[in-house]
Every structure is written in C-alpha cells, then in structure tokens.
Amino acid sequence: MKFHKLAFITLIALTATVASAEGIYVVGEVTRSMASLDGASFDNLLTLNGATGLSSGSTGNSNKWRLQGGYQFSPNLAVEGGYIDFGTASYQAAYSGSTAQGMLKAGGLDAAALFLLPLNEQVSVFGKAGIVAATVKSSLTADALATLASASASTTIVRPLLGFGANFNLTEKVGLRLDYDHVSGLGNSSTTAKMSVNMLSVGLAYHF
C-alpha cells in the first residue's frame, strides 16, 4: 500500500479514536502559496532533446486552501492532520527557434505536533513540526526541435513540514488562526523536478 493511502487511513482511524474526547477542533484556511521551482530537470530534458541557447525561469504564487482536524491535549500541546494544497509553480523557457512551458503542482496529507504558548486568555502562539505525504505532478510542453522533451510525470514523496503561527480566540469555541509553513524538496529531480513552498494561511478554528 502506498504511503499516502496508509497515512489517510491512519488519520481517519485517529479521528475516530478521539472523536468522543475533549479538545477536538477543526480548522479551515485560505492560503497564499509561494513556490520556488528548481527547473534544472526541465532544462536538462530540453537540452538533451535538442534545445540550444536555452534560458528559463519560473513563477509560483497562487491562492489555495487547507483543512485540518486536531486534538489539543493541554494548553501547550496539540496534534493535527489534514489536507494541504501547495499550489502550482509554472516554468517558462526560450531556446533557438521556439519556447517551452511546464508546471509542477503538489498537494497531500500532513500530520504535525503543535507546541503552544498562551500569552493570555485570548491569544496563543505556536511552533509546528511534522511531515507531509504529497503527490507531485509535472508536465512539460516543448515546440520545434525539442518536441520530444514533452512529457508528464507523477510521484509521491514524504517531506518534513515546519511552521509557526498564532490563535486568536473570538468566542469560547471559535478562533482566528494564522499559520506560516515551509516544505522543501517536493518532487523528484530525475522525473518531476522539485519545488519548495512557503505558505501563509488564515482561517477559522472551531473547538467542539
């Protein structure tokens, strides 16, 4: 069984296990994903298939979303997991006689521990450490001499996730949530190319 399927089953089992306990919460957020694409794999593929005089670049800002479910054990410790869409990074290249376009997108299941520090009754800050099992998909479309470089690929990879953020209690059950997360090495340099993502998120948390 692939890891991302196993991680999903584990997450569902964990949710079922703690469903009747205190401290359960859910979080829904919109995100600003800032992806940095390492285009060396695309560059090499184009060059090997006849592209000369190659110049390339990439862009990677997009608005996406994330959903999380968690369990808070104490004022200082919580665990959570869910789904994150890391967005898409776009690749553009020009070479003698033509151009090429590519993209890399990623999303997957995450699990993390949160270490919280309450500042007062309304505000707490936290640091976060965990992992994400992400599915990464890439495509490259080339014209003219490098047409044979056109390809698509997909891979699943497990990478560490680090972040920090803050909670602002609006009511006894509802809070405003802010997150910053970083994940690097999403992809495979020999098949899909790679990207790193910095992500800002804002949304609402509901405590049952």
SEBA-696682 format. One line per 10 residues: number of its first residue (from 1); their letters; for each residue y, z, x of N, C-alpha, C, O. Coordinates in pm, whole numbers. Example, Ala and Ser with C-alpha at 12.3 -4.5 7.8 and 13.67 -1.06 7.14 Angstrom:
2
1	AS	-569,780,1319,-450,780,1230,-330,780,1320,-332,846,1424 ~ -225,708,1285,-106,714,1367,3,787,1290,114,804,1341
***
This chain:
208
1	MKFHKLAFIT	-120,0,84,0,0,0,125,0,88,134,78,183 ~ 222,-88,57,343,-93,137,423,36,122,416,104,21 ~ 500,67,229,569,195,234,667,211,119,677,319,61 ~ 742,102,86,843,120,-18,781,150,-154,842,220,-235 ~ 659,97,-180,590,130,-304,543,275,-302,551,345,-403 ~ 492,319,-186,449,457,-173,565,553,-188,553,657,-252 ~ 681,517,-130,799,603,-140,843,615,-285,885,723,-329 ~ 835,505,-361,875,509,-502,783,599,-583,830,678,-665 ~ 653,589,-559,556,674,-630,580,821,-595,574,907,-683 ~ 607,848,-466,633,985,-423,757,1041,-490,758,1157,-532
11	LIALTATVAS	862,959,-501,985,1003,-566,961,1037,-712,1010,1139,-761 ~ 886,951,-783,855,979,-923,776,1107,-936,800,1187,-1027 ~ 680,1128,-846,598,1249,-851,683,1372,-826,664,1475,-892 ~ 775,1364,-732,863,1477,-703,950,1510,-823,967,1627,-858 ~ 1004,1406,-887,1088,1427,-1005,1009,1496,-1116,1060,1587,-1182 ~ 885,1452,-1136,802,1513,-1240,770,1657,-1207,762,1741,-1297 ~ 751,1687,-1078,716,1822,-1036,827,1921,-1064,801,2034,-1106 ~ 953,1879,-1041,1064,1972,-1053,1139,1957,-1185,1244,2019,-1204 ~ 1087,1875,-1276,1162,1842,-1396,1195,1963,-1481,1294,1962,-1554 ~ 1113,2069,-1474,1138,2186,-1558,1209,2298,-1483,1232,2405,-1538
21	AEGIYVVGEV	1245,2272,-1356,1309,2376,-1275,1460,2367,-1285,1514,2264,-1323 ~ 1528,2478,-1250,1673,2477,-1245,1719,2402,-1120,1645,2388,-1023 ~ 1845,2354,-1125,1902,2290,-1009,1889,2140,-1006,1927,2077,-907 ~ 1835,2079,-1115,1821,1934,-1117,1956,1869,-1146,2034,1918,-1228 ~ 1982,1756,-1078,2106,1681,-1104,2082,1533,-1085,1985,1492,-1020 ~ 2170,1452,-1141,2168,1308,-1121,2308,1264,-1078,2408,1326,-1114 ~ 2313,1156,-1001,2439,1104,-951,2441,952,-972,2345,883,-937 ~ 2549,902,-1027,2572,758,-1036,2703,725,-967,2805,788,-996 ~ 2702,627,-877,2821,595,-800,2842,445,-786,2746,368,-785 ~ 2967,406,-775,3000,271,-729,3030,281,-580,3078,384,-532
31	TRSMASLDGA	3001,174,-507,3010,180,-362,3092,64,-308,3102,-43,-369 ~ 3150,87,-192,3213,-18,-113,3131,-31,14,3137,55,103 ~ 3055,-138,22,2964,-160,135,3031,-247,239,3079,-356,208 ~ 3034,-199,364,3095,-273,476,2985,-300,578,2951,-214,658 ~ 2931,-423,572,2816,-459,654,2859,-537,777,2947,-624,770 ~ 2797,-505,889,2820,-574,1016,2693,-649,1053,2591,-587,1082 ~ 2697,-781,1052,2580,-864,1076,2568,-901,1223,2664,-946,1285 ~ 2450,-880,1278,2416,-930,1411,2357,-1070,1393,2241,-1084,1355 ~ 2438,-1172,1420,2397,-1309,1392,2320,-1377,1502,2300,-1499,1497 ~ 2275,-1302,1604,2206,-1365,1717,2082,-1442,1675,2053,-1549,1729
41	SFDNLLTLNG	2006,-1388,1577,1885,-1456,1531,1919,-1591,1467,1849,-1690,1491 ~ 2024,-1595,1385,2067,-1721,1325,2117,-1817,1432,2085,-1936,1428 ~ 2196,-1767,1528,2245,-1851,1637,2129,-1915,1713,2130,-2036,1739 ~ 2030,-1834,1748,1916,-1885,1824,1838,-1990,1746,1794,-2090,1802 ~ 1821,-1965,1615,1746,-2059,1533,1817,-2195,1525,1753,-2300,1532 ~ 1947,-2191,1512,2023,-2316,1509,2017,-2389,1642,1997,-2510,1646 ~ 2034,-2315,1751,2031,-2377,1884,1896,-2439,1915,1889,-2549,1970 ~ 1789,-2369,1879,1654,-2421,1904,1625,-2548,1824,1536,-2625,1859 ~ 1701,-2568,1716,1678,-2685,1632,1787,-2790,1646,1808,-2872,1556 ~ 1855,-2788,1759,1943,-2899,1793,2092,-2877,1782,2168,-2968,1813
51	ATGLSSGSTG	2137,-2760,1739,2281,-2736,1727,2343,-2718,1865,2292,-2642,1947 ~ 2453,-2788,1890,2526,-2773,2016,2671,-2740,1986,2721,-2769,1877 ~ 2739,-2679,2083,2877,-2639,2063,2893,-2539,1951,2987,-2546,1873 ~ 2800,-2446,1943,2794,-2353,1829,2898,-2242,1838,2918,-2182,1944 ~ 2965,-2217,1727,3048,-2097,1711,3017,-2037,1575,2995,-2110,1479 ~ 3014,-1904,1566,2973,-1841,1441,3046,-1710,1419,3106,-1653,1510 ~ 3041,-1663,1294,3100,-1535,1257,3038,-1486,1129,2954,-1553,1069 ~ 3080,-1366,1085,3021,-1309,964,3122,-1222,891,3218,-1174,951 ~ 3098,-1202,761,3174,-1110,679,3075,-1029,597,2963,-1073,573 ~ 3116,-909,554,3016,-827,487,3069,-718,397,3008,-612,390
61	NSNKWRLQGG	3179,-739,327,3232,-639,235,3195,-673,92,3216,-785,47 ~ 3139,-577,20,3102,-601,-120,3099,-471,-197,3082,-363,-140 ~ 3116,-481,-328,3112,-365,-417,2975,-359,-483,2931,-456,-544 ~ 2907,-246,-471,2771,-232,-522,2756,-99,-594,2854,-46,-647 ~ 2635,-43,-598,2609,77,-676,2492,154,-616,2417,102,-534 ~ 2480,279,-660,2367,362,-620,2338,463,-730,2428,508,-801 ~ 2211,499,-744,2166,603,-837,2081,703,-761,1995,664,-682 ~ 2105,832,-783,2032,937,-714,1990,1046,-812,2060,1075,-909 ~ 1875,1105,-785,1831,1224,-856,1801,1332,-754,1745,1302,-648 ~ 1837,1456,-783,1818,1560,-682,1784,1695,-740,1782,1716,-861
71	YQFSPNLAVE	1758,1786,-649,1728,1925,-685,1799,2015,-584,1777,2004,-464 ~ 1884,2103,-635,1957,2196,-548,1885,2331,-547,1875,2399,-650 ~ 1836,2369,-428,1761,2493,-413,1852,2615,-405,1814,2723,-451 ~ 1971,2598,-347,2063,2710,-324,2203,2652,-308,2219,2530,-308 ~ 2305,2738,-294,2439,2682,-270,2449,2602,-141,2547,2530,-121 ~ 2348,2614,-53,2357,2549,78,2255,2440,104,2261,2376,209 ~ 2161,2416,11,2056,2318,38,2016,2243,-89,1995,2303,-194 ~ 2006,2110,-75,1957,2025,-183,1879,1909,-123,1899,1873,-7 ~ 1791,1851,-203,1724,1727,-165,1747,1627,-276,1757,1664,-393 ~ 1755,1499,-240,1775,1397,-340,1717,1264,-294,1692,1243,-175
81	GGYIDFGTAS	1696,1176,-388,1644,1043,-359,1679,948,-471,1712,991,-582 ~ 1672,819,-442,1705,721,-543,1708,582,-486,1633,549,-394 ~ 1794,498,-543,1805,359,-501,1947,330,-455,2044,374,-518 ~ 1959,255,-344,2088,213,-291,2087,61,-274,1993,6,-217 ~ 2190,-6,-324,2212,-148,-296,2314,-155,-182,2430,-117,-198 ~ 2269,-204,-66,2357,-209,51,2446,-332,54,2532,-343,142 ~ 2427,-423,-37,2514,-539,-42,2467,-654,45,2353,-656,93 ~ 2556,-750,65,2524,-876,133,2623,-902,245,2743,-882,230 ~ 2571,-948,359,2654,-996,469,2637,-1147,478,2526,-1198,473 ~ 2749,-1218,493,2747,-1364,498,2771,-1413,641,2849,-1355,716
91	YQAAYSGSTA	2701,-1521,675,2709,-1581,809,2760,-1724,796,2717,-1799,709 ~ 2853,-1761,885,2904,-1896,888,2900,-1947,1032,2931,-1873,1126 ~ 2862,-2073,1048,2856,-2133,1181,2905,-2276,1176,2888,-2346,1077 ~ 2966,-2319,1286,3006,-2458,1303,2947,-2507,1435,2946,-2435,1535 ~ 2900,-2630,1435,2846,-2690,1555,2873,-2840,1551,2924,-2891,1451 ~ 2840,-2909,1656,2875,-3051,1667,2824,-3130,1547,2704,-3146,1529 ~ 2917,-3178,1466,2881,-3264,1355,2853,-3197,1223,2835,-3266,1123 ~ 2848,-3064,1218,2812,-3003,1090,2836,-2852,1089,2895,-2795,1181 ~ 2787,-2787,981,2803,-2643,962,2674,-2583,908,2582,-2654,868 ~ 2669,-2450,909,2556,-2376,852,2607,-2250,785,2709,-2194,826
101	QGMLKAGGLD	2536,-2207,682,2568,-2083,611,2442,-1998,599,2332,-2050,577 ~ 2459,-1869,613,2347,-1778,599,2388,-1651,528,2507,-1626,508 ~ 2292,-1572,490,2320,-1443,427,2206,-1347,456,2092,-1387,480 ~ 2241,-1219,452,2144,-1111,468,2179,-1005,364,2292,-958,360 ~ 2083,-968,280,2109,-863,181,1998,-760,185,1884,-791,221 ~ 2033,-637,148,1937,-527,160,1959,-426,49,2070,-408,-1 ~ 1850,-361,11,1854,-252,-85,1721,-180,-82,1619,-240,-49 ~ 1721,-52,-116,1594,18,-113,1602,162,-158,1707,210,-201 ~ 1490,230,-145,1477,370,-185,1513,461,-69,1477,434,46 ~ 1584,569,-102,1621,666,1,1578,805,-38,1558,834,-156
111	AAALFLLPLN	1563,891,61,1538,1034,41,1614,1110,149,1610,1071,266 ~ 1682,1217,110,1767,1287,206,1777,1435,173,1762,1476,58 ~ 1803,1513,276,1837,1655,261,1988,1670,275,2048,1609,364 ~ 2048,1751,188,2191,1779,193,2213,1924,232,2152,2014,175 ~ 2300,1945,330,2334,2078,377,2477,2106,333,2572,2050,387 ~ 2491,2194,233,2619,2213,165,2694,2336,215,2634,2436,255 ~ 2826,2326,211,2914,2438,244,3017,2453,133,3113,2376,129 ~ 3000,2551,42,3100,2572,-63,3231,2623,-2,3231,2717,77 ~ 3342,2560,-41,3473,2604,5,3538,2699,-95,3612,2790,-57 ~ 3509,2678,-222,3550,2769,-329,3463,2736,-451,3364,2664,-437
121	EQVSVFGKAG	3499,2786,-569,3416,2763,-686,3418,2618,-733,3327,2575,-804 ~ 3519,2542,-694,3530,2404,-740,3488,2299,-636,3449,2188,-672 ~ 3496,2333,-509,3480,2231,-405,3373,2273,-304,3368,2388,-261 ~ 3288,2178,-267,3193,2196,-157,3186,2068,-76,3206,1959,-130 ~ 3156,2082,52,3136,1966,139,2992,1968,187,2926,2072,182 ~ 2942,1854,234,2803,1849,277,2782,1745,387,2856,1647,399 ~ 2679,1770,467,2625,1672,558,2489,1628,508,2422,1702,436 ~ 2448,1508,545,2329,1449,488,2246,1383,598,2300,1318,687 ~ 2112,1398,590,2021,1330,683,1896,1291,606,1840,1372,532 ~ 1852,1166,623,1734,1121,551,1686,988,603,1716,948,715
131	IVAATVKSSL	1609,919,518,1556,788,551,1574,695,434,1592,739,320 ~ 1570,565,461,1572,465,357,1464,362,387,1451,316,500 ~ 1387,326,284,1290,217,294,1352,97,225,1353,89,102 ~ 1404,4,303,1484,-106,250,1410,-239,257,1342,-268,355 ~ 1426,-319,153,1382,-458,156,1501,-544,198,1608,-538,138 ~ 1480,-623,303,1587,-705,360,1548,-852,343,1439,-893,382 ~ 1638,-931,284,1613,-1073,263,1721,-1156,331,1839,-1121,327 ~ 1680,-1264,393,1776,-1351,462,1751,-1496,424,1641,-1534,384 ~ 1856,-1576,437,1843,-1721,420,1943,-1790,510,2051,-1736,538 ~ 1908,-1908,556,1995,-1990,642,1982,-2134,596,1872,-2187,582
141	TADALATLAS	2097,-2198,573,2101,-2338,533,2185,-2414,634,2303,-2384,653 ~ 2125,-2513,698,2192,-2590,802,2190,-2738,767,2100,-2786,698 ~ 2292,-2810,814,2303,-2952,787,2284,-3034,915,2276,-2981,1025 ~ 2276,-3165,895,2273,-3263,1004,2163,-3235,1105,2048,-3216,1067 ~ 2197,-3231,1235,2097,-3223,1340,2010,-3098,1333,1895,-3101,1378 ~ 2063,-2988,1278,1990,-2861,1278,1925,-2830,1144,1899,-2714,1113 ~ 1898,-2933,1063,1840,-2912,930,1711,-2830,935,1685,-2751,845 ~ 1632,-2850,1040,1504,-2779,1050,1521,-2628,1068,1425,-2552,1057 ~ 1642,-2584,1097,1667,-2440,1110,1674,-2371,974,1665,-2248,967 ~ 1689,-2447,866,1698,-2388,732,1571,-2311,700,1461,-2364,713
151	ASASTTIVRP	1588,-2187,659,1471,-2102,633,1513,-1980,553,1632,-1949,542 ~ 1414,-1912,497,1436,-1783,432,1325,-1689,475,1216,-1732,510 ~ 1354,-1559,471,1256,-1459,515,1284,-1327,446,1394,-1305,394 ~ 1184,-1239,447,1197,-1107,387,1115,-1007,467,1008,-1040,517 ~ 1166,-885,478,1091,-780,547,1127,-645,485,1233,-631,423 ~ 1040,-548,500,1067,-410,457,1067,-321,580,976,-328,663 ~ 1169,-238,592,1187,-156,711,1233,-17,673,1306,0,575 ~ 1191,83,749,1232,222,728,1332,259,836,1304,244,955 ~ 1449,307,795,1555,340,890,1616,476,855,1614,517,739 ~ 1671,547,956,1740,673,927,1871,650,855,1938,549,875
161	LLGFGANFNL	1906,746,771,2033,744,698,2108,873,729,2051,982,720 ~ 2235,861,766,2320,976,795,2447,966,713,2497,856,688 ~ 2500,1081,671,2622,1076,594,2684,1213,573,2634,1315,620 ~ 2796,1211,503,2864,1335,465,2943,1308,338,2960,1192,298 ~ 2993,1414,275,3068,1393,153,3121,1522,95,3127,1625,162 ~ 3159,1516,-32,3218,1632,-100,3189,1626,-248,3176,1519,-307 ~ 3179,1744,-308,3164,1760,-453,3285,1833,-508,3331,1931,-449 ~ 3338,1785,-622,3450,1850,-689,3407,1878,-833,3391,1786,-913 ~ 3388,2005,-866,3342,2042,-1000,3453,2021,-1102,3560,2080,-1092 ~ 3427,1936,-1202,3523,1911,-1309,3498,2005,-1427,3592,2054,-1489
171	TEKVGLRLDY	3369,2029,-1456,3328,2126,-1557,3207,2200,-1499,3171,2181,-1383 ~ 3145,2285,-1582,3027,2358,-1536,2913,2264,-1500,2834,2295,-1411 ~ 2903,2150,-1567,2792,2058,-1545,2830,1926,-1479,2743,1860,-1421 ~ 2954,1885,-1485,2997,1754,-1437,3086,1769,-1315,3176,1853,-1313 ~ 3059,1687,-1214,3140,1690,-1092,3171,1551,-1041,3098,1455,-1069 ~ 3280,1542,-966,3315,1419,-896,3247,1422,-760,3253,1523,-690 ~ 3183,1313,-722,3107,1308,-596,3162,1198,-506,3184,1086,-552 ~ 3185,1230,-379,3229,1134,-278,3127,1134,-165,3083,1239,-120 ~ 3089,1014,-118,2991,1001,-10,3037,899,93,3103,800,61 ~ 3001,925,219,3007,824,325,2869,820,390,2817,924,431
181	DHVSGLGNSS	2811,700,400,2677,685,458,2676,576,564,2753,479,557 ~ 2588,593,662,2570,491,766,2421,465,787,2342,559,801 ~ 2384,338,788,2248,294,819,2259,176,914,2336,83,890 ~ 2182,178,1022,2184,67,1117,2045,5,1128,1946,65,1086 ~ 2039,-116,1184,1911,-181,1210,1837,-229,1087,1714,-233,1087 ~ 1911,-266,980,1845,-319,860,1805,-463,885,1890,-552,892 ~ 1674,-487,897,1625,-621,921,1535,-628,1042,1495,-525,1098 ~ 1504,-750,1082,1415,-775,1195,1475,-889,1275,1497,-998,1222 ~ 1502,-866,1403,1571,-965,1485,1493,-1094,1502,1552,-1198,1531 ~ 1361,-1090,1484,1281,-1211,1502,1260,-1289,1372,1211,-1402,1376
191	TTAKMSVNML	1297,-1231,1257,1274,-1301,1130,1399,-1308,1043,1438,-1417,1002 ~ 1461,-1195,1013,1568,-1193,913,1708,-1172,970,1805,-1177,894 ~ 1723,-1149,1098,1848,-1097,1156,1864,-951,1115,1782,-899,1040 ~ 1968,-885,1164,1989,-744,1137,2133,-718,1095,2225,-794,1129 ~ 2151,-609,1022,2287,-565,993,2293,-413,988,2194,-345,961 ~ 2412,-361,1015,2442,-219,999,2541,-205,885,2625,-292,863 ~ 2531,-93,811,2614,-76,692,2683,59,695,2619,162,716 ~ 2814,58,673,2892,178,641,2930,168,495,2979,65,450 ~ 2909,276,421,2925,269,277,3003,389,224,2968,504,250 ~ 3109,359,149,3186,461,78,3148,458,-69,3140,351,-129
201	SVGLAYHF	3123,575,-127,3078,582,-267,3160,687,-342,3200,789,-287 ~ 3183,659,-470,3249,756,-556,3185,747,-694,3157,638,-743 ~ 3161,863,-756,3098,861,-888,3092,1001,-948,3165,1091,-907 ~ 3003,1016,-1045,2989,1142,-1117,2850,1200,-1098,2751,1128,-1095 ~ 2845,1332,-1086,2719,1405,-1081,2707,1490,-1207,2805,1549,-1252 ~ 2586,1494,-1262,2562,1578,-1380,2449,1675,-1348,2340,1633,-1309 ~ 2476,1804,-1364,2378,1910,-1339,2319,1958,-1471,2393,1997,-1562 ~ 2188,1955,-1481,2119,1995,-1604,2112,2147,-1615,2057,2199,-1712
***
